[in-house]
Amino acid sequence: MYRVFSTGAGGNYLTSGTRLPTLNNMAPLPNNISSLSAAEKFELIDALWEDLESHASTLSVEQAGELDRRIAAYEKNPTTGTPWEQVKAGLPKR
């Protein structure tokens, strides 16, 4: 695992030296992101993904077993499921 950003005086920086937007005030974040180059945006995505992975919870044995069971049932007969469009249409509107 590698770090695509570092902490220095005045904040966090991508390896390219670009200062990351602070999250204390989320309002300017989209403007700051749009000023990043494509490569810097990918670096930021990598940093966010790495951080999310480090905080990810693991499935219990029971949860993993249930997912395996559902995947096997779907693979055995994929037509028995309900299409997403039908499920979505049945959800309450916000």
C-alpha positions in Angstrom: 0.0 0.0 0.0 1.3 3.4 -0.9 0.4 7.0 0.0 -0.5 9.4 -2.7 -0.6 12.3 -0.3 1.5 13.6 2.5 0.9 15.9 5.5 3.0 19.0 5.7 3.0 22.5 7.0 -0.3 24.0 6.1 -2.2 20.9 5.2 -2.2 17.7 3.1 -0.7 17.5 -0.4 -0.8 15.2 -3.3 2.5 13.7 -4.4 2.5 16.2 -7.2 2.7 19.0 -4.6 -0.9 20.2 -5.0 -2.5 21.1 -1.7 -5.6 19.0 -1.0 -8.8 20.9 -0.2 -9.6 21.0 3.4 -12.7 19.1 4.5 -13.6 21.5 7.3 -15.5 23.6 4.9 -17.0 21.4 2.2 -18.5 24.2 0.2 -15.3 25.2 -1.7 -14.4 21.5 -2.3 -16.0 21.2 -5.8 -14.3 24.4 -7.0 -11.0 23.2 -5.7 -11.4 19.8 -7.4 -12.3 21.3 -10.7 -9.0 23.2 -10.7 -7.0 19.9 -10.4 -5.5 18.3 -13.4 -6.8 14.9 -14.5 -3.7 13.2 -13.0 -4.2 15.0 -9.7 -7.9 14.0 -9.7 -6.8 10.4 -10.1 -4.3 10.8 -7.2 -7.1 12.2 -5.1 -9.4 9.3 -6.0 -6.7 6.8 -5.1 -6.2 8.6 -1.7 -9.9 8.5 -1.0 -10.2 4.9 -2.0 -7.3 3.8 0.1 -8.7 5.6 3.1 -12.1 4.0 2.5 -10.5 0.6 2.3 -8.7 1.1 5.6 -12.0 1.9 7.3 -14.1 -0.8 5.6 -15.9 -3.3 7.8 -15.6 -7.0 7.2 -18.5 -9.3 6.6 -19.4 -11.8 9.3 -19.2 -15.5 8.4 -23.0 -15.5 8.2 -23.1 -12.5 5.9 -20.5 -14.0 3.6 -22.3 -17.3 3.5 -25.6 -15.6 2.6 -24.0 -13.6 -0.2 -22.4 -16.8 -1.5 -25.8 -18.5 -1.4 -27.5 -15.7 -3.2 -24.8 -15.5 -5.9 -25.0 -19.3 -6.4 -28.9 -19.2 -6.7 -28.6 -16.4 -9.2 -26.0 -18.2 -11.3 -28.1 -21.3 -11.3 -31.2 -19.5 -12.6 -30.7 -15.8 -13.4 -34.2 -15.3 -14.7 -35.8 -15.9 -11.3 -34.7 -12.5 -9.9 -36.6 -9.2 -10.1 -35.2 -6.6 -12.6 -33.8 -3.5 -11.0 -36.2 -1.3 -12.9 -39.1 -3.1 -11.3 -37.6 -3.0 -7.8 -36.8 0.7 -8.2 -40.4 1.5 -9.4 -41.7 -0.2 -6.3 -39.7 2.0 -3.9 -41.4 4.9 -2.2 -40.8 8.3 -3.7 -38.9 10.8 -1.6 
